[in-house]
Amino acid sequence: MRVSTIALVLAALVAVGAGAWLLWPAPATPEAKVRAAVDAMTRAARAKDVAGVLGHVSERFQSPELGGKPELRAYLVAELLRGGMVEARMMEGRAEPTGPGEVLFTGRLLLGRTAGGMDLGQRAVQATFTDEEGTWRVVRAHVEPVR
């Protein structure tokens, strides 16, 4: 009886361990982390939270259209002071790894202003994110109007 009780307890422990292993969430992929960063940036833009957007932008950020991080900060603040960017949504987004610690995000950004303001329309975005000590940040971006 004692051996069967021990065997039953061991079998139960193995079953619980296997169940926990199967149900344990898999670690998020770099692509999923980049999509989450993009979602956080668009939510921050809708909330008019410049720091929330810039928290996902590297100090090394460069863009032919937007300049560096200081120029991006100035652009975002100017838009908010004008009452702009109340709508920011990423559509058709795709994230693909391009190398170790690097993911290319491609999508269409829908930007809009308050009622009575001009609709900014859609922008095609290509942004390279890198893993900076556990946080995925944009280091390069190319943005152009969708015609």
Backbone as a printed PyTorch tensor [residue, N CA C, xyz], in Angstrom:
tensor([[[  0.8310,  -1.1850,   0.0000],
         [  0.0000,   0.0000,   0.0000],
         [  0.8780,   1.2530,   0.0000]],

        [[  1.9300,   1.1950,   0.7050],
         [  2.8190,   2.3490,   0.8030],
         [  3.4820,   2.6450,  -0.5430]],

        [[  3.8860,   1.6320,  -1.2920],
         [  4.5100,   1.8000,  -2.5980],
         [  3.4910,   2.3560,  -3.5860]],

        [[  2.2610,   1.9060,  -3.5260],
         [  1.2360,   2.4040,  -4.4440],
         [  0.8930,   3.8610,  -4.1440]],

        [[  0.9190,   4.2690,  -2.8940],
         [  0.6520,   5.6670,  -2.5320],
         [  1.7690,   6.5540,  -3.0650]],

        [[  2.9940,   6.1180,  -2.9200],
         [  4.1340,   6.8890,  -3.4270],
         [  4.0530,   6.9850,  -4.9490]],

        [[  3.7190,   5.8810,  -5.6010],
         [  3.5950,   5.8860,  -7.0600],
         [  2.4780,   6.8160,  -7.5020]],

        [[  1.3740,   6.8260,  -6.7750],
         [  0.2410,   7.7010,  -7.0990],
         [  0.6230,   9.1750,  -6.9320]],

        [[  1.3270,   9.4920,  -5.8630],
         [  1.7730,  10.8790,  -5.6290],
         [  2.7570,  11.2990,  -6.7160]],

        [[  3.6900,  10.4350,  -7.0750],
         [  4.6490,  10.7560,  -8.1390],
         [  3.9360,  10.9600,  -9.4760]],

        [[  2.9720,  10.1100,  -9.7800],
         [  2.2080,  10.2610, -11.0220],
         [  1.4450,  11.5790, -11.0410]],

        [[  0.8720,  11.9560,  -9.8880],
         [  0.1420,  13.2260,  -9.8050],
         [  1.0870,  14.4070,  -9.9910]],

        [[  2.2630,  14.3470,  -9.3930],
         [  3.2430,  15.4220,  -9.5520],
         [  3.6990,  15.5510, -11.0040]],

        [[  3.9140,  14.4190, -11.6550],
         [  4.3140,  14.4370, -13.0600],
         [  3.1900,  15.0320, -13.9110]],

        [[  1.9570,  14.6530, -13.6330],
         [  0.8140,  15.1780, -14.3950],
         [  0.6750,  16.6840, -14.1920]],

        [[  0.8200,  17.1660, -12.9620],
         [  0.7380,  18.6070, -12.6880],
         [  1.8800,  19.3420, -13.3750]],

        [[  3.0850,  18.7900, -13.3040],
         [  4.2340,  19.4200, -13.9640],
         [  4.0620,  19.4890, -15.4750]],

        [[  3.5680,  18.4110, -16.0700],
         [  3.3490,  18.3940, -17.5220],
         [  2.2580,  19.3880, -17.9110]],

        [[  1.1960,  19.4430, -17.1230],
         [  0.1150,  20.4040, -17.3980],
         [  0.6020,  21.8370, -17.2920]],

        [[  1.3920,  22.1260, -16.2640],
         [  1.9290,  23.4830, -16.1030],
         [  2.8480,  23.8340, -17.2640]],

        [[  3.6690,  22.8950, -17.6990],
         [  4.5790,  23.1360, -18.8160],
         [  3.8010,  23.4170, -20.0980]],

        [[  2.7260,  22.6530, -20.3330],
         [  1.9210,  22.8420, -21.5370],
         [  1.1450,  24.1580, -21.5120]],

        [[  0.6930,  24.5640, -20.3440],
         [ -0.1250,  25.7820, -20.2280],
         [  0.7030,  27.0460, -20.0230]],

        [[  1.9780,  26.8930, -19.7210],
         [  2.8410,  28.0600, -19.4860],
         [  2.9610,  28.8510, -20.7790]],

        [[  2.7090,  30.1600, -20.7400],
         [  2.7760,  30.9190, -21.9950],
         [  4.1900,  30.9520, -22.5520]],

        [[  4.2580,  30.8160, -23.8540],
         [  5.5550,  30.8880, -24.5310],
         [  6.0790,  32.3180, -24.4450]],

        [[  7.3800,  32.4880, -24.3650],
         [  7.9120,  33.8520, -24.3390],
         [  7.5580,  34.5810, -25.6360]],

        [[  7.2760,  35.8610, -25.5070],
         [  6.9070,  36.6580, -26.6830],
         [  8.0790,  36.7350, -27.6530]],

        [[  7.7710,  36.6120, -28.9220],
         [  8.7980,  36.7050, -29.9530],
         [  9.2010,  38.1670, -30.1280]],

        [[ 10.3680,  38.4290, -30.7050],
         [ 10.7400,  39.8180, -30.9890],
         [  9.6910,  40.5270, -31.8550]],

        [[  9.1070,  39.7980, -32.8080],
         [  8.0900,  40.3970, -33.6770],
         [  6.8760,  40.8360, -32.8570]],

        [[  6.4460,  39.9890, -31.9230],
         [  5.3030,  40.3380, -31.0690],
         [  5.6370,  41.5340, -30.1770]],

        [[  6.8710,  41.5980, -29.6940],
         [  7.2760,  42.7250, -28.8490],
         [  7.2960,  44.0270, -29.6510]],

        [[  7.7180,  43.9650, -30.9080],
         [  7.7240,  45.1590, -31.7540],
         [  6.2940,  45.6000, -32.0480]],

        [[  5.4160,  44.6470, -32.3640],
         [  4.0050,  45.0140, -32.5890],
         [  3.4050,  45.6480, -31.3410]],

        [[  3.7630,  45.1430, -30.1620],
         [  3.2810,  45.7280, -28.9090],
         [  3.8290,  47.1500, -28.7330]],

        [[  5.0900,  47.3730, -29.0990],
         [  5.6760,  48.7160, -29.0070],
         [  4.9640,  49.6750, -29.9560]],

        [[  4.6580,  49.2190, -31.1770],
         [  3.9380,  50.0600, -32.1420],
         [  2.5460,  50.3950, -31.6070]],

        [[  1.8590,  49.4020, -31.0390],
         [  0.5370,  49.6530, -30.4480],
         [  0.6340,  50.6760, -29.3210]],

        [[  1.6470,  50.5460, -28.4760],
         [  1.8310,  51.4930, -27.3710],
         [  2.0920,  52.9040, -27.9010]],

        [[  2.8710,  53.0060, -28.9850],
         [  3.1660,  54.3230, -29.5610],
         [  1.9060,  54.9720, -30.1340]],

        [[  1.0630,  54.2030, -30.8210],
         [ -0.1500,  54.7940, -31.3920],
         [ -1.1440,  55.1660, -30.2920]],

        [[ -1.2230,  54.3490, -29.2320],
         [ -2.0930,  54.7160, -28.0980],
         [ -1.6000,  56.0000, -27.4410]],

        [[ -0.2850,  56.1310, -27.2840],
         [  0.2880,  57.3340, -26.6830],
         [  0.0090,  58.5590, -27.5530]],

        [[  0.1010,  58.4110, -28.8700],
         [ -0.1820,  59.5360, -29.7720],
         [ -1.6390,  59.9650, -29.6390]],

        [[ -2.5640,  59.0050, -29.5610],
         [ -3.9820,  59.3510, -29.3890],
         [ -4.2140,  60.0490, -28.0560]],

        [[ -3.4490,  59.6560, -27.0370],
         [ -3.5870,  60.2580, -25.7110],
         [ -2.7950,  61.5570, -25.5730]],

        [[ -2.1380,  61.9810, -26.6710],
         [ -1.3050,  63.1930, -26.6870],
         [ -0.1670,  63.1080, -25.6670]],

        [[  0.4100,  61.9250, -25.5680],
         [  1.4920,  61.6400, -24.6330],
         [  2.7990,  61.5300, -25.4130]],

        [[  3.4900,  62.6570, -25.5690],
         [  4.7340,  62.6860, -26.3450],
         [  5.7810,  61.7600, -25.7190]],

        [[  5.8970,  61.7710, -24.4110],
         [  6.8790,  60.9140, -23.7380],
         [  6.5670,  59.4380, -23.9810]],

        [[  5.2900,  59.0950, -24.0580],
         [  4.9050,  57.7140, -24.3370],
         [  5.3280,  57.2670, -25.7220]],

        [[  5.2820,  58.1750, -26.6800],
         [  5.7480,  57.8560, -28.0350],
         [  7.2730,  57.7620, -28.0340]],

        [[  7.9250,  58.7820, -27.4820],
         [  9.3880,  58.8530, -27.5370],
         [ 10.0740,  57.7930, -26.6870]],

        [[  9.3580,  57.1930, -25.7400],
         [  9.9290,  56.1130, -24.9420],
         [ 10.2860,  54.8960, -25.7820]],

        [[  9.7130,  54.8080, -26.9710],
         [  9.9850,  53.6880, -27.8750],
         [ 10.8780,  54.1100, -29.0390]],

        [[ 11.4970,  55.2860, -28.9160],
         [ 12.3860,  55.8080, -29.9600],
         [ 13.7990,  55.8860, -29.3870]],

        [[ 14.7450,  55.3000, -30.0910],
         [ 16.1420,  55.2820, -29.6470],
         [ 16.7660,  56.6750, -29.7300]],

        [[ 17.7490,  56.9020, -28.8940],
         [ 18.5270,  58.1450, -28.9810],
         [ 19.2830,  58.1970, -30.3100]],

        [[ 19.5200,  57.0300, -30.9190],
         [ 20.2360,  56.9450, -32.1970],
         [ 19.2900,  57.1030, -33.3870]],

        [[ 18.0230,  57.3890, -33.1640],
         [ 17.0110,  57.4450, -34.2140],
         [ 17.3980,  58.4120, -35.3330]],

        [[ 17.1860,  57.9540, -36.5790],
         [ 17.4010,  58.7940, -37.7600],
         [ 16.3390,  58.4600, -38.7980]],

        [[ 15.8620,  59.5030, -39.4670],
         [ 14.8820,  59.3350, -40.5320],
         [ 15.0970,  60.4370, -41.5550]],

        [[ 15.0940,  60.1000, -42.8550],
         [ 15.2490,  61.1380, -43.8690],
         [ 14.1190,  62.1730, -43.8100]],

        [[ 12.9230,  61.7340, -43.4270],
         [ 11.7780,  62.6440, -43.4070],
         [ 11.6020,  63.3460, -42.0590]],

        [[ 11.9690,  62.6820, -40.9690],
         [ 11.6890,  63.2080, -39.6310],
         [ 12.9190,  63.7300, -38.9030]],

        [[ 14.1100,  63.4240, -39.3940],
         [ 15.3370,  63.8530, -38.7250],
         [ 15.6880,  62.9020, -37.5940]],

        [[ 16.3230,  63.4570, -36.5620],
         [ 16.6990,  62.6720, -35.3890],
         [ 15.6250,  62.7410, -34.3210]],

        [[ 15.9310,  62.2030, -33.1530],
         [ 14.9570,  62.1920, -32.0660],
         [ 14.5700,  63.6060, -31.6200]],

        [[ 15.5120,  64.5750, -31.5400],
         [ 15.1030,  65.9330, -31.1510],
         [ 14.1110,  66.5590, -32.1430]],

        [[ 14.3270,  66.3210, -33.4290],
         [ 13.4040,  66.8640, -34.4390],
         [ 12.0360,  66.1810, -34.3540]],

        [[ 12.0420,  64.8790, -34.0910],
         [ 10.7800,  64.1570, -33.9150],
         [ 10.0260,  64.6890, -32.7040]],

        [[ 10.7490,  64.9370, -31.6090],
         [ 10.1220,  65.4970, -30.4050],
         [  9.4910,  66.8510, -30.7290]],

        [[ 10.2120,  67.7060, -31.4360],
         [  9.6870,  69.0300, -31.7940],
         [  8.4460,  68.9120, -32.6740]],

        [[  8.4670,  67.9900, -33.6270],
         [  7.3160,  67.7770, -34.5060],
         [  6.0920,  67.3280, -33.7030]],

        [[  6.2840,  66.3600, -32.8040],
         [  5.1620,  65.8580, -32.0070],
         [  4.5830,  66.9420, -31.1060]],

        [[  5.4440,  67.7120, -30.4650],
         [  4.9660,  68.7960, -29.5910],
         [  4.2120,  69.8420, -30.4080]],

        [[  4.7340,  70.2070, -31.5840],
         [  4.0610,  71.1940, -32.4400],
         [  2.6840,  70.6870, -32.8650]],

        [[  2.5850,  69.4110, -33.2290],
         [  1.2880,  68.8480, -33.6180],
         [  0.2970,  68.9150, -32.4620]],

        [[  0.7580,  68.5930, -31.2740],
         [ -0.1380,  68.6090, -30.1220],
         [ -0.5650,  70.0300, -29.7630]],

        [[  0.3420,  70.9970, -29.8990],
         [ -0.0180,  72.3870, -29.6050],
         [ -1.0380,  72.9260, -30.6050]],

        [[ -0.9970,  72.4010, -31.8340],
         [ -1.9670,  72.8140, -32.8480],
         [ -3.2830,  72.0620, -32.7090]],

        [[ -3.3450,  71.1490, -31.7630],
         [ -4.5590,  70.3610, -31.5830],
         [ -4.6470,  69.2020, -32.5470]],

        [[ -3.5410,  68.7810, -33.0930],
         [ -3.5400,  67.7060, -34.0710],
         [ -3.3550,  66.3460, -33.4550]],

        [[ -3.2620,  65.3530, -34.3270],
         [ -3.0140,  63.9570, -33.9860],
         [ -3.9350,  63.4220, -32.9070]],

        [[ -5.2260,  63.5600, -33.0880],
         [ -6.1320,  62.9320, -32.1400],
         [ -6.4530,  61.5120, -32.5600]],

        [[ -6.1160,  61.1800, -33.7850],
         [ -6.3290,  59.8210, -34.2620],
         [ -5.0290,  59.2920, -34.8410]],

        [[ -4.5860,  58.1770, -34.3450],
         [ -3.3810,  57.5160, -34.8580],
         [ -3.6330,  56.0220, -34.7470]],

        [[ -3.7120,  55.3720, -35.8860],
         [ -3.9560,  53.9250, -35.9130],
         [ -3.0350,  53.2840, -36.9410]],

        [[ -2.4540,  52.1560, -36.5580],
         [ -1.6110,  51.4130, -37.4770],
         [ -2.4880,  50.3740, -38.1600]],

        [[ -2.4270,  50.3570, -39.4810],
         [ -3.1970,  49.3950, -40.2640],
         [ -2.2300,  48.5410, -41.0720]],

        [[ -2.5980,  47.3010, -41.3150],
         [ -1.7990,  46.4090, -42.1510],
         [ -0.3530,  46.2900, -41.6810]],

        [[ -0.1310,  46.2130, -40.3920],
         [  1.2260,  46.1250, -39.8660],
         [  1.8100,  44.7280, -39.9680]],

        [[  3.1210,  44.6750, -40.2240],
         [  3.8360,  43.4120, -40.3370],
         [  5.2330,  43.6000, -39.7300]],

        [[  5.6590,  42.6500, -38.9280],
         [  6.9880,  42.7040, -38.3140],
         [  7.7670,  41.4700, -38.7270]],

        [[  9.0010,  41.6790, -39.2090],
         [  9.8460,  40.5730, -39.6740],
         [ 11.2610,  40.7470, -39.1410]],

        [[ 11.8520,  39.6810, -38.6050],
         [ 13.2410,  39.7890, -38.1430],
         [ 14.1840,  39.9950, -39.3330]],

        [[ 15.1770,  40.8680, -39.1410],
         [ 16.1490,  41.1170, -40.2040],
         [ 17.5650,  40.7530, -39.7790]],

        [[ 17.7260,  40.3800, -38.5420],
         [ 19.0290,  40.0020, -38.0170],
         [ 18.9220,  39.8360, -36.5200]],

        [[ 20.0020,  39.4740, -35.8710],
         [ 19.9530,  39.3170, -34.4150],
         [ 19.6400,  40.6490, -33.7390]],

        [[ 18.5820,  40.6710, -32.9460],
         [ 18.2200,  41.8790, -32.2110],
         [ 17.6490,  42.9890, -33.0650]],

        [[ 17.1540,  42.6660, -34.2660],
         [ 16.6310,  43.6980, -35.1660],
         [ 15.3700,  43.1880, -35.8730]],

        [[ 14.3350,  44.0380, -35.9120],
         [ 13.0660,  43.6900, -36.5540],
         [ 12.6250,  44.8640, -37.4190]],

        [[ 12.1990,  44.5600, -38.6500],
         [ 11.6670,  45.5770, -39.5550],
         [ 10.1510,  45.5580, -39.4480]],

        [[  9.5640,  46.7150, -39.1080],
         [  8.1110,  46.8540, -39.0520],
         [  7.6740,  47.6440, -40.2790]],

        [[  6.6850,  47.1180, -40.9980],
         [  6.1280,  47.7830, -42.1680],
         [  4.6230,  47.8770, -41.9720]],

        [[  4.0630,  49.0560, -42.2210],
         [  2.6230,  49.2070, -42.0750],
         [  2.1340,  50.5250, -42.6320]],

        [[  0.8450,  50.7500, -42.4660],
         [  0.2210,  52.0080, -42.8730],
         [ -0.3160,  52.6920, -41.6260]],

        [[  0.0660,  53.9360, -41.4490],
         [ -0.3500,  54.7140, -40.2970],
         [ -1.4480,  55.6690, -40.7280]],

        [[ -2.5780,  55.6130, -40.0660],
         [ -3.6810,  56.5320, -40.3060],
         [ -3.5770,  57.6500, -39.2780]],

        [[ -3.4310,  58.8790, -39.7610],
         [ -3.3500,  60.0420, -38.8770],
         [ -4.5170,  60.9610, -39.1600]],

        [[ -5.1070,  61.5170, -38.1150],
         [ -6.2020,  62.4530, -38.2980],
         [ -6.1610,  63.5440, -37.2470]],

        [[ -6.8280,  64.6500, -37.5450],
         [ -6.8860,  65.7760, -36.6030],
         [ -8.2910,  65.9410, -36.0750]],

        [[ -8.4190,  66.8950, -35.1620],
         [ -9.7170,  67.1600, -34.5380],
         [-10.7330,  67.6290, -35.5640]],

        [[-11.9950,  67.6010, -35.1970],
         [-13.0670,  68.0640, -36.0840],
         [-12.7650,  69.4910, -36.5240]],

        [[-12.9920,  69.7460, -37.7940],
         [-12.7090,  71.0690, -38.3380],
         [-11.2800,  71.2060, -38.8220]],

        [[-10.4140,  70.2760, -38.4460],
         [ -9.0230,  70.3150, -38.8870],
         [ -8.8540,  69.4910, -40.1510]],

        [[ -7.6710,  69.5210, -40.6580],
         [ -7.3780,  68.8020, -41.8860],
         [ -7.0360,  67.3430, -41.5660]],

        [[ -7.5740,  66.4200, -42.3520],
         [ -7.2310,  65.0170, -42.1880],
         [ -5.8660,  64.7860, -42.8240]],

        [[ -4.9650,  64.2180, -42.0830],
         [ -3.6130,  63.9900, -42.6010],
         [ -3.5170,  62.7560, -43.4810]],

        [[ -4.5080,  61.8800, -43.4350],
         [ -4.5120,  60.7050, -44.2970],
         [ -3.5990,  59.6010, -43.8170]],

        [[ -3.1420,  58.8130, -44.7700],
         [ -2.3330,  57.6380, -44.4630],
         [ -0.8680,  57.8560, -44.8180]],

        [[ -0.0140,  57.1940, -44.0470],
         [  1.4220,  57.2200, -44.2950],
         [  1.9200,  55.7790, -44.3240]],

        [[  2.7540,  55.4690, -45.3090],
         [  3.4370,  54.1730, -45.3370],
         [  4.6620,  54.2980, -44.4360]],

        [[  4.8310,  53.3300, -43.5540],
         [  5.9100,  53.3800, -42.5700],
         [  6.7670,  52.1270, -42.6860]],

        [[  8.0800,  52.3300, -42.7130],
         [  9.0490,  51.2510, -42.5690],
         [  9.9600,  51.6640, -41.4330]],

        [[  9.9370,  50.9060, -40.3530],
         [ 10.7140,  51.2640, -39.1670],
         [ 11.5420,  50.0770, -38.7070]],

        [[ 12.8080,  50.3300, -38.4440],
         [ 13.6940,  49.2970, -37.9270],
         [ 13.7910,  49.4610, -36.4180]],

        [[ 13.4320,  48.3970, -35.7070],
         [ 13.5050,  48.3730, -34.2480],
         [ 14.6930,  47.5300, -33.8350]],

        [[ 15.3640,  47.9320, -32.7510],
         [ 16.4220,  47.1130, -32.1700],
         [ 16.1380,  46.9120, -30.6970]],

        [[ 16.6750,  45.8370, -30.1900],
         [ 16.5270,  45.5090, -28.7720],
         [ 17.6170,  46.2630, -28.0080]],

        [[ 17.1950,  47.2720, -27.2490],
         [ 18.1350,  48.0590, -26.4340],
         [ 17.9270,  47.6800, -24.9770]],

        [[ 18.6960,  46.7150, -24.5290],
         [ 18.6570,  46.2480, -23.1450],
         [ 17.2530,  45.8290, -22.7270]],

        [[ 16.5880,  45.0480, -23.5900],
         [ 15.2770,  44.5090, -23.2570],
         [ 14.0960,  45.3440, -23.7020]],

        [[ 14.3380,  46.5360, -24.2420],
         [ 13.2640,  47.3940, -24.7450],
         [ 13.4550,  47.5800, -26.2460]],

        [[ 12.3970,  47.3300, -27.0030],
         [ 12.4670,  47.4790, -28.4580],
         [ 12.1900,  48.9190, -28.8280]],

        [[ 13.1730,  49.5570, -29.5100],
         [ 13.0620,  50.9710, -29.8880],
         [ 13.3650,  51.1510, -31.3720]],

        [[ 12.7430,  52.1660, -31.9570],
         [ 12.9640,  52.5080, -33.3630],
         [ 14.3180,  53.1940, -33.4930]],

        [[ 15.1380,  52.7350, -34.4530],
         [ 16.4170,  53.3940, -34.7320],
         [ 16.4230,  54.0600, -36.1040]],

        [[ 15.6050,  53.5360, -37.0230],
         [ 15.4920,  54.1340, -38.3690],
         [ 14.0390,  54.0520, -38.8040]],

        [[ 13.6280,  55.0630, -39.5700],
         [ 12.2600,  55.0290, -40.1010],
         [ 12.2060,  55.7760, -41.4220]],

        [[ 11.3780,  55.2630, -42.3000],
         [ 11.0840,  55.9210, -43.5750],
         [  9.5750,  56.0530, -43.6280]],

        [[  9.0980,  57.2740, -43.8130],
         [  7.6660,  57.5510, -43.8130],
         [  7.3230,  58.3460, -45.0750]],

        [[  6.2850,  57.8900, -45.7990],
         [  5.8660,  58.6370, -46.9850],
         [  4.3520,  58.5700, -47.1210]],

        [[  3.7560,  59.6080, -47.7190],
         [  2.2960,  59.6120, -47.9050],
         [  1.8620,  58.4740, -48.8260]],

        [[  0.6890,  57.9090, -48.5340],
         [  0.1000,  56.8950, -49.4070],
         [ -0.7970,  57.6320, -50.3780]],

        [[ -0.5710,  57.4050, -51.6430],
         [ -1.3570,  58.1060, -52.6730],
         [ -2.4240,  57.2280, -53.2390]]])
